[in-house]
Amino acid sequence: MNKTLWVCLFVVSSLPFPATVLAGVGVSPSSISFGSVPVNTVSSAATIMLTNNSNQGVTISSISSSLPEFVVGGISTPFSLAARSSVAVLVYFQPDSAATFTGNIVVNGIKHGWGSASVSVYGTGVSAVSSSTTGSLLSVSTGSLTFSNTLVGTSGSLPFTIANSGTTTINISQLAASGTSFSVSGFSGSASLSPGQTLSLAAVFSPTTTGPATGAISMVSNASNSPSTISLSGVAVQPQVTVVPTSVSFGNVTVGVTNSQTITIQNPGTAGLSVSQAAVSGSGFSISGLTLPVFVAPGSSAFFNVAFAPASASTYAGTLTLVSNAPTSPTSIALSGAGISPVLQLSANPTSLSFGTLNTGTSATQSVAITNTGNSSVSISQVTAGGTSFITGASMSLPLSLAPGQSSSVSVTFAPTSTGTVSGNLTVTSNATNSPLVVALSGSGSTPTSHSVSLSWTASSSTYAGFNVYRGTASGGPYSRINSSLILTSSFADVSVTSGQTYYYVATEADSTGAESAYSSEVNAVIP
C-alpha cells in the first residue's frame, strides 16, 4: 500500500553544554520499541535526539529508514546542525501486515571524518480488531522518553499518560521499567481504566554510574494491543576533581620572606565541579587568589596560590583541604617547608685592585663586582674610595638593595698627581653582617718620559728658501706637515712624539715662491 508522508517540525536550540566535550554528534536513544500497532495504522511519534557536542557546525547529509514501515518525519537534508545544539527527529511505525519488523534509522553526517550513527527500531503489526474487540485499545502519550544530563546520585522524572481509547474497561496487570537506573512512579501494581479514562505516571531516571543508559517501560493488559512499550534513554554525568600538584614542598624559605606556589584545580568529569570550601592548616601557610564558591566546567581548570611565610627557623607541615561536589570530596594536599635564619652578607670580586704604574696626569679605571652571597636582601648605603688619587665612579646609585645572588658593579679610577706608590681602600657600607666590605687599592705614579727625534738633511741647491718636514705612522704615508713655519736650516727636532710609537719622516725643499720639491727619501724612528 502507499505510505503516508508524515511531516514534523524540528527545532534547533542552544543547550548548556560544558566547556570541553567530545567532538562529534550524539544520537539517542540507541533503540526504539514501538510495541504492537494495528495493521495499517500509525503509531505515536518516537523522538530521536541529534546533539552536536563539538565546537563547530556539523552537516547532516541524510536521515533514512531501512524499512518502509518505519517512517522518518519530513526533514529536508542536508542541513547544518550548529555547534552545541540539538535537533529532534520524529519517527513513526506504520505496519502493513501482522508481523514483527526490525529496522534501523541511519543518520549520516559530514565533519572531520565523522560518518554515521544508527538507531535500532522494532515494532509488531497486529491484525485490526473486529467490531467485537474494538473496545479494547490502550493509548500511550509517547513512544519514547529522553532524559537530559542527570547527575549521578540524583533523580530526574518525565511524565507520560496512558489512556483507554476503546469502549470497554482495560485492566493493566503489569507495568514495569527495564534498564539500569530506570523506574516508574505512580503505579501501585495494577490499574483498571474505564473507557476514556487516563492514568498519569512518570518515568524516573536515578543513575548510579556515569555514561549513557537505555531501557523501556512495558505495559501488559487485556487490551488488544498489549504489550505497549515506551523506550527510555538518558545520560548520567558526574564532576571529578584533580589537584596539581598533589603535594607542595616549599623547601628552605628565609624567615620574614614569603614563598608562593600555584595550585591547579582540574575537572576531568562530565558535569560542573563546584568547590564550596577551602581551608589550610599548619602555621605559616595561607591561601590567596581563591573566591568561593568556584565553578569549574568539565575539561576546564581554576587556579589559586598557596603561600608559606615562616616565622622562625624551624620545619613546618600543613594540609590544604578542598570540599566539592565531586564523589572523592574532600581532597587533601600535604604542605611542607622549612624556615631558615636570615644571612646578610656581601662579597667583592676581585678582593683587591692594582693599577700598576701610571704617568702623572693620566688615569685608569677598573671595576669591582659587589654580590649578595647571603639569603636575604642587603641594603647598601655608602660606597667610598680612600687614598690619594683614587675616586669612585657613578656606576652605582645609592641607596641600593641587592636580592640574594644579585650583583652590582662599582668603578674605581686611579689618577696619580705625583710620583711614588699610592695605596687606599674601597669601602662598601651596608646592613650586611660583614659591613663594611673593604677592597684594597694600590698604584704608582711616575714622571712622564719625554722623547724627541732629531732630523737632518742636505739641501739639493743653494737657492732654497727653506724646508718642510712631514710625518706619518705608516711607511709610504700618508704624511702630515709638522713644522708650523718654513725651516731655514737643514735640521729639525720633533718633540711631539709618543712612547711606543713608530714614525716615518720625509722632507721637501721650498724656493722663494713657496713651491716645494718632491718628497725626500723616507726615514723612520722607533720611540721606546
C-alpha positions in Angstrom: 0.0 0.0 0.0 1.1 3.6 -0.4 2.8 5.1 2.7 1.6 8.3 4.2 4.2 11.1 4.4 4.3 12.3 8.0 5.6 15.8 8.4 7.2 17.1 11.7 8.9 20.2 12.7 12.4 20.2 14.3 13.8 23.0 16.4 17.5 23.8 16.8 18.2 25.5 20.2 21.2 26.3 22.3 21.9 23.9 25.1 24.0 24.4 28.2 27.0 22.2 27.3 30.2 22.1 29.3 33.2 24.0 28.0 35.0 20.9 26.7 33.2 17.9 25.4 33.9 15.0 23.0 33.8 16.1 19.3 31.1 14.6 17.1 27.3 14.0 17.1 25.5 12.2 19.8 22.4 10.2 18.8 19.9 9.0 21.5 18.3 6.7 22.2 20.2 3.8 20.7 17.0 1.8 20.2 13.2 2.4 20.0 10.4 -0.2 20.5 7.0 0.7 19.2 5.3 -2.3 20.7 2.2 -3.6 19.0 0.4 -1.4 16.5 -2.7 -2.4 14.4 -2.0 -3.0 10.8 -2.5 0.0 8.5 -2.5 2.4 11.4 0.2 4.9 12.6 1.8 4.7 16.0 2.6 7.6 18.3 5.7 9.5 17.4 9.0 8.4 18.9 11.8 11.0 19.2 15.5 10.7 18.2 17.7 13.5 19.5 20.8 14.5 17.5 23.2 16.6 19.6 26.3 18.4 18.2 28.8 18.1 21.1 31.6 19.8 19.1 32.7 23.4 18.8 31.9 23.6 15.1 28.9 23.2 12.9 28.1 19.7 11.6 26.3 18.9 8.3 23.7 16.2 8.5 23.7 14.8 4.9 20.8 12.3 5.2 18.4 10.6 7.6 16.9 7.4 6.3 15.0 4.3 7.3 16.0 0.8 6.3 12.3 -0.4 6.1 9.3 1.4 4.7 7.3 0.5 7.8 9.4 3.0 9.9 8.7 6.5 8.6 11.0 9.5 9.4 9.3 12.9 9.7 9.7 15.2 6.8 13.1 16.8 7.5 14.9 18.1 4.5 18.5 17.1 4.2 21.3 18.1 4.1 21.1 20.6 6.9 23.5 22.2 9.3 23.5 21.5 13.0 25.1 24.4 14.9 27.8 23.8 17.5 26.4 22.7 20.9 22.8 22.4 19.7 20.3 19.7 19.2 17.5 18.7 16.8 14.6 16.4 17.4 13.7 13.9 14.7 10.3 12.1 14.8 9.9 8.5 13.7 6.6 6.6 13.2 5.7 2.9 12.9 3.1 2.0 10.2 2.8 -1.8 9.8 1.2 -3.1 6.7 1.0 -6.7 7.8 0.6 -8.7 11.0 4.4 -9.3 11.5 7.3 -8.2 13.6 9.5 -5.6 12.0 13.2 -4.8 12.8 15.0 -2.0 11.1 17.4 0.9 11.5 17.2 4.7 11.3 20.6 5.8 9.8 22.0 9.3 10.3 24.8 10.3 8.0 27.0 13.3 8.8 30.0 15.2 7.5 32.6 16.6 9.9 36.3 15.7 10.2 35.7 12.1 9.3 32.5 11.6 11.4 30.5 9.1 9.4 27.1 7.8 10.6 25.1 6.5 13.5 22.3 4.0 13.7 19.2 3.7 15.9 17.6 0.2 16.1 13.8 0.3 15.7 11.3 -2.5 16.5 7.6 -3.0 16.2 4.9 -5.6 15.7 1.9 -5.3 13.4 -1.2 -6.8 14.8 -4.4 -7.6 12.9 -7.0 -4.9 13.0 -9.6 -5.7 15.7 -13.1 -6.7 14.7 -16.2 -4.9 15.8 -16.4 -7.2 18.8 -12.9 -6.2 20.1 -12.6 -2.6 19.1 -13.4 -1.5 22.6 -10.0 -2.9 23.9 -7.3 -0.4 22.9 -4.7 1.2 25.2 -3.1 4.5 24.0 0.2 5.9 25.3 1.1 9.6 25.1 4.6 9.0 23.8 6.7 6.2 22.3 10.0 7.3 23.9 11.3 9.5 26.7 14.8 11.0 26.8 16.3 12.4 30.0 18.7 15.3 29.8 22.1 15.1 31.6 21.5 13.8 35.1 23.9 13.9 38.0 24.9 10.6 39.5 23.2 10.3 42.8 20.2 12.4 41.8 17.0 11.6 40.0 15.1 13.1 37.1 11.5 12.3 36.1 9.5 12.7 32.9 5.6 12.4 32.8 3.6 10.3 30.5 -0.1 9.2 30.3 -1.9 6.1 29.3 -5.5 6.1 28.2 -8.3 3.7 27.4 -9.3 4.8 23.9 -11.7 2.0 23.5 -15.2 1.3 24.7 -14.6 -1.4 27.3 -12.7 -1.5 30.5 -9.0 -2.3 30.3 -7.2 -4.0 33.2 -3.5 -3.3 33.5 -1.8 -6.3 35.2 1.8 -5.3 34.9 3.7 -2.0 34.3 7.5 -2.1 34.8 10.7 -0.4 33.7 13.7 -2.3 32.4 17.2 -1.0 32.2 19.7 0.1 34.9 18.6 3.1 36.9 15.0 3.4 35.4 11.8 3.0 37.3 8.1 4.1 37.1 6.4 6.3 39.6 2.6 6.4 40.2 1.7 2.8 39.5 0.6 0.7 42.5 0.8 -2.7 40.9 -2.5 -2.9 38.9 -5.0 -0.5 37.4 -8.4 -0.5 35.8 -9.2 2.1 33.2 -12.8 2.8 32.1 -13.4 3.9 28.5 -11.9 7.4 28.1 -10.1 7.3 31.5 -6.4 8.3 31.7 -3.7 7.5 34.1 -0.8 9.9 34.7 2.5 8.3 35.5 6.2 9.3 35.5 9.4 7.6 34.3 12.3 8.1 36.8 16.0 8.1 36.0 18.3 7.6 39.1 21.8 6.9 37.7 24.5 5.4 39.9 27.3 5.4 37.3 28.3 7.8 34.6 27.5 7.3 30.9 24.5 6.7 28.6 21.7 4.4 29.7 18.7 2.9 27.8 15.7 1.0 28.9 11.9 0.6 28.3 8.6 0.7 30.1 6.4 -2.3 29.3 2.6 -2.3 30.0 0.8 -5.7 30.0 -3.0 -5.5 29.9 -6.1 -7.1 28.4 -6.1 -4.6 25.6 -5.8 -5.9 22.1 -2.5 -4.1 21.5 -0.8 -5.4 24.7 2.0 -5.2 25.5 2.6 -1.5 25.0 6.1 0.0 25.4 7.9 3.3 25.8 11.6 3.4 25.1 13.8 5.2 27.6 17.2 6.8 27.4 19.4 9.1 29.4 22.9 10.3 30.2 24.4 10.2 33.7 27.1 12.8 34.4 29.4 13.5 37.3 32.1 16.0 38.2 35.6 14.9 39.1 38.4 16.8 40.8 42.1 16.6 40.2 44.6 18.9 42.0 48.0 19.6 40.6 50.4 19.3 42.3 49.2 16.6 44.7 51.6 17.9 47.4 53.6 21.1 47.8 57.1 21.4 49.3 58.4 25.0 49.7 61.9 23.9 50.6 64.0 26.4 52.6 62.5 29.8 53.0 64.2 32.7 54.9 62.4 33.9 57.9 60.5 37.1 57.0 60.2 36.1 53.3 57.0 34.7 51.6 57.2 31.9 49.0 54.2 31.2 46.8 53.2 28.3 44.6 50.3 27.9 42.1 47.7 25.2 42.7 45.6 24.0 39.7 42.1 22.5 40.1 41.1 20.4 37.1 37.7 18.9 36.3 38.1 15.8 34.1 34.5 14.8 34.7 31.3 15.2 32.7 29.4 17.7 35.0 30.3 21.1 36.5 32.5 20.9 39.6 31.7 23.3 42.4 34.3 23.9 45.1 32.5 25.2 48.1 35.1 25.2 50.8 38.9 25.6 51.0 40.9 25.5 54.3 44.6 25.4 55.1 46.0 24.1 58.4 49.5 24.5 59.8 51.4 27.6 60.9 52.9 29.8 58.2 50.6 28.6 55.3 47.9 30.6 53.7 45.7 30.8 50.5 45.3 33.6 48.1 43.5 34.2 44.8 40.5 31.9 45.5 37.0 33.3 45.8 34.4 30.7 46.8 32.4 29.0 45.6 34.5 28.2 42.5 32.7 26.6 39.4 34.9 24.5 37.1 33.3 23.4 33.8 34.1 19.9 32.5 37.5 19.8 31.0 38.4 23.2 32.4 40.7 24.4 35.2 40.9 27.0 38.0 44.0 28.4 39.7 44.9 29.9 43.1 48.0 30.3 45.2 49.3 28.7 48.5 51.9 30.8 50.4 54.5 29.9 53.0 55.9 32.6 55.4 57.9 31.0 58.2 58.0 33.0 61.5 61.1 31.2 62.8 63.9 28.8 61.8 62.0 25.5 62.1 60.3 22.8 60.0 56.6 23.2 59.1 53.8 20.9 57.9 50.2 21.6 56.9 47.3 20.5 54.8 45.2 22.1 52.2 41.6 20.7 52.1 39.1 21.3 49.3 35.4 20.4 49.7 33.4 20.0 46.4 30.5 18.1 44.8 33.0 15.5 43.4 32.5 12.0 44.7 36.0 11.9 46.1 35.5 15.1 48.2 37.1 16.2 50.4 40.5 16.5 48.6 43.6 17.0 50.7 47.1 18.3 49.7 50.1 17.9 52.0 52.1 21.1 52.6 55.7 21.3 53.9 58.5 23.8 54.3 61.4 24.9 56.4 62.2 28.3 57.9 65.9 29.3 57.9 67.6 32.2 59.7 68.4 35.3 57.5 72.0 35.7 56.4 73.0 39.2 55.2 76.4 39.1 53.6 78.3 40.8 50.7 81.4 39.7 48.8 83.7 41.6 46.3 85.3 40.3 43.2 88.2 41.0 42.9 89.1 41.5 46.5 91.8 44.0 45.6 92.7 46.3 42.7 96.2 47.0 41.5 96.6 49.8 38.8 100.3 49.3 38.3 102.4 52.4 37.3 100.8 55.4 35.6 102.3 58.6 34.4 101.1 61.6 36.4 98.4 63.4 34.6 96.9 60.2 33.2 94.3 57.8 34.7 92.9 54.3 34.5 89.6 52.7 35.7 88.8 49.3 37.0 85.5 47.7 38.3 84.6 45.6 41.4 81.5 43.4 41.4 79.6 43.5 44.7 77.4 40.4 45.2 74.8 39.4 47.8 76.0 36.0 48.9 73.5 35.7 51.7 69.9 34.6 51.7 68.2 37.9 52.5 68.2 41.3 50.8 71.0 43.7 51.7 70.8 47.5 51.5 74.0 49.4 50.5 74.0 52.9 51.9 77.5 54.2 51.1 80.5 53.5 48.8 83.7 55.5 49.2 87.3 55.3 48.0 90.1 56.3 50.4 93.6 57.2 49.5 95.2 59.9 47.4 94.3 59.7 43.6 91.5 57.1 44.0 87.9 58.1 43.2 84.7 56.0 42.7 82.6 56.4 39.6 78.8 57.0 39.3 78.0 53.4 38.3 76.1 52.6 41.5 73.0 54.6 42.5 72.6 54.7 46.3 70.9 53.6 48.4 70.8 50.2 46.6 69.1 46.9 47.6 70.6 43.6 46.4 68.5 40.5 46.5 70.2 37.2 47.3 72.5 36.3 44.4 72.2 39.8 42.8 75.3 41.8 41.9 76.2 45.4 41.1 79.5 47.0 39.8 81.5 49.8 41.4 84.1 51.6 39.2 87.3 53.0 40.7 89.6 55.4 38.9 93.3 55.9 39.7 94.7 59.3 38.6 98.1 59.9 40.1 99.1 63.5 40.7 102.6 62.8 42.0 105.3 60.1 41.7 105.5 57.2 44.1 103.4 54.3 45.4 99.9 55.1 46.5 97.5 52.8 48.4 93.9 53.1 49.6 90.6 51.3 50.1 87.2 50.9 48.5 84.7 50.8 51.4 81.1 49.5 51.0 78.8 50.2 53.9 75.6 48.2 54.2 73.3 46.4 56.7 75.2 43.1 56.0 76.8 41.4 58.9 80.3 41.8 57.3 79.9 45.5 56.8 82.0 47.4 55.9 83.3 45.4 53.0 86.8 46.7 52.1 88.7 46.2 48.8 92.4 47.2 48.8 93.6 49.7 46.2 97.2 50.2 45.0 99.1 52.0 42.2 102.2 54.1 41.4 102.7 57.5 39.9 105.7 58.2 37.7 107.1 61.2 35.8 106.3 61.0 32.1 109.4 60.4 29.9 109.9 62.9 27.1 111.3 61.8 23.7 112.3 63.7 20.6 113.5 62.7 17.1 116.4 64.7 15.5 116.3 65.0 11.8 118.9 66.5 9.4 119.3 66.5 5.6 121.4 68.0 2.7 119.9 70.7 0.5 119.8 69.9 -3.2 120.6 73.6 -4.3 121.9 76.8 -2.8 118.9 78.8 -3.8 116.5 77.2 -1.4 114.3 79.5 0.8 113.6 76.8 3.5 112.4 73.3 4.2 109.2 71.4 5.3 109.2 68.2 7.4 106.3 65.7 7.0 105.5 62.7 9.4 103.3 59.6 9.1 102.6 56.5 11.2 102.8 54.1 8.2 105.6 53.6 5.7 104.8 55.4 2.5 102.4 57.8 4.1 100.1 59.5 4.3 102.2 62.3 5.8 101.3 65.5 7.6 103.5 68.6 7.9 104.7 69.0 11.5 106.6 72.4 11.2 104.4 75.4 11.6 106.6 77.7 9.6 109.3 77.3 7.0 112.5 75.7 8.4 115.5 77.8 7.4 118.2 75.3 8.3 118.8 71.7 7.2 117.9 70.1 10.6 114.8 69.8 12.8 113.8 68.2 16.2 110.4 66.6 16.5 109.4 66.8 20.2 105.8 65.8 19.8 106.4 62.0 19.7 104.8 59.4 22.0 106.4 56.4 23.6 105.8 53.1 21.9 105.1 54.6 18.5 107.0 54.3 15.2 107.1 57.4 12.9 108.0 57.8 9.3 109.6 61.1 8.0 110.2 62.9 4.6 111.3 66.4 3.8 110.8 68.9 0.9 112.8 71.9 -0.2 110.9 75.2 -0.9 112.0 78.1 -3.1 111.2 81.8 -2.7 107.8 81.4 -4.3 106.8 78.7 -1.9 107.0 75.9 -4.5 108.1 72.6 -2.9 110.3 69.8 -4.3 109.3 66.2 -4.3 109.5 64.2 -1.0 112.9 63.1 0.1 113.7 59.5 0.8 111.8 58.2 3.9 113.4 57.6 7.3 111.8 56.1 10.4 112.2 56.4 14.2 111.0 54.0 16.9 110.1 55.7 20.1 110.9 53.5 23.2 
